Amino acid sequence: MIKHTTYLSRTYKLPDGHKLAAYEGVGGYKQARRVLSTMKREEVVDELKKANIRGRGGAGFPCGVKWSFMRPHPTKPAYLVINADEGEPGTFKDRTIMELNPHSVVEGCIIGCLGIGAHAAYVYVRDELHLSKARLWEAIKEARAKGYLGKRPFGVDYEVEVYVQTGGGAYICGEETALLNSLEGRRGEPRFKPPFPAQVGAFGCPTTVNNLETIAAVPTAFELGCEEFSKLSELHDTKDGGTRLFGVSGHVKTPGVFECCVGLTLRELVYDLGGGILGDGKLLGVIPGGSSCPILRPDELVNAPDEKSPLHRWHGKSVLDVPMGVDTYRALGTMLGTCCAIVLSDKADPVLAFHNLMRFYRHESCGQCTPCREGTGWIERILDKIVAGEGSLEELNLLHDVASGIMGNTICAFGEGAAMPALGFVQKFRPELEAYVKSGGKSGTGRLAP
Amino acid sequence: MAFALTPERELELADILGRYPNKMAATIPVLHLCQDQNGWVSPEVVTFVAATCDVPVAHVQGVVTFYTLFNQKPVGKHQVWVCRTLSCALRGADDVLHHCEKRLGIHVGETTKDGQVTLRTAECLAACGQAPMMQVDKDYHENLTLEQVDAILDRLKRS
């Protein structure tokens, strides 16, 4: 059942909703004031753990647990870094928060800084989002002028500063260690882990990196009470709590970003929020949470006879009817990712969609690790030939080998992020790919747009 | 000739340098500041940024060549970026791109003869729900029709 909420999006429809007056009008900054004035650091972390906020950037790590990894260092300061390098194809949710509710980010940063023992937060925004950056800076200035940031926010002796940092147009900087390198003024190449950012992060200091939507949800969690916030979700029992932004784009009638409780199904996202398939098309496939998540076909059924499986409740049902959660989707063999789905109707040529995404990954591979640098290029070149009608069945089989050769052999998760959707297309659209090869590229619609 | 910032940008530079525990962290914001003024990152800009951020010239050059948004050669007065990634492609990005090429009389990556417009493709610009879209300088234009594209391009040719 769809449960619409307006917490993260509470100012979206207000006139000048991005300004301080509008945000305070709906209860803004009360939680930062309360938390900073009355709570200790450990209490903040223990409380937040109960909210079961799974990281909204794609990996789904519990936010409270991540904060608890931060240990006070005898000599070094700590930093909070917010990842707003939104660039995963299909994902356009963080931008709405920055443009329409930027004060929730600032308030989240104040609580976050106390929670992890930091006094400075950097919000790393991709450079192309000029309006987002401007709105965040404006929010920071307003909050500082009101005495909510600075040496003594709300009159409490706990300094908090928030800064906006800009990227340079590289998708890889959404990977947290690449982002840290970029923040430090370097090439955005991912680092080896360990050490993890909580030990050695920004400027060699303990650092927590949170997605922008994650930090924007923190004030709401404290407002409702973290356990109550978690209980909004259908999946509260499996520690996947709260409410989040769902996006849908591609071949649907009403694409957009919608705030709902966790537990929405893909069918509801596509047919109710998305208004159904564009024109007279039929659903061909859905990429559930940004392009790195393997595609799902509507005729796939859940196969979970084992009672211990997190999917057992939906055994035999369509994958479209499984609640969208971090663990449920992992069990389905795909990922929840950023919760922003790309919808393909049967008017779209799946081979061209595959080609489009693999071009993206070749373009965005940072080039540091050989399997990813060479593998993404190799996959694209094979698909170039298949699309041109010059591919062979041997080359089609090679796609699987090349993608498998990237998996697990790179410093960061970009390798898997490129290989997993490739393997998904190869497995689930094998008949279409074979027909393409055998017909010399004439079997598909030859178009992506209807 | 050595590169220098305008007085207003000098003030912004001081503000940027105050945000970080070291000067190197300012490399990317300072490169953007310089490119905003100069249009591209010339060798003189690289030297200036290296001195300002207290890093070797080779470090700055490494950063410039890593990030897509730094122009390594002069570009047109206006930059048109057409998003070509899947969500936009599903809503007609290819048609928008071909239309731009025809209307401007150039291919992707080229600049019009009058130096007004450089046409480029972009990978996902986080506007998937408003596809197809393009970025013109610092502004997003979303839910594009070909008529709207014409109007935008005509305006760019004149301004």
Interface residues (C-beta under 8 A of the other chain):
Chain A: P77 E86 G87 E88 P89 G90 T91 F92 D94 R95 R126 D127 E128 L129 H130 L131 Y163 Q165 T166 G167 G168 G169 A170 Y171 S182 L183 E184 G185 R186 R187 G188 E189 F203 G247 V248 S249 G250 H251 P255 G256 V257 I287 S291 C340 I342 V343 L344 A348 L352 A353 N356 L357 F360 H363 E364 C366 L448 A449
Chain B: R19 Y20 P21 N22 M24 A25 A26 T27 I28 P29 L31 H32 C53 V55 H59 G62 V63 F66 Y67 T68 L69 F70 W81 R84 T85 L86 S87 A89 L90 R91 G92 A93 D94 D95 A122 E123 C124 L125 A126 A127 C128 G129 Q130 A131 Q135 K138 D139 Y140
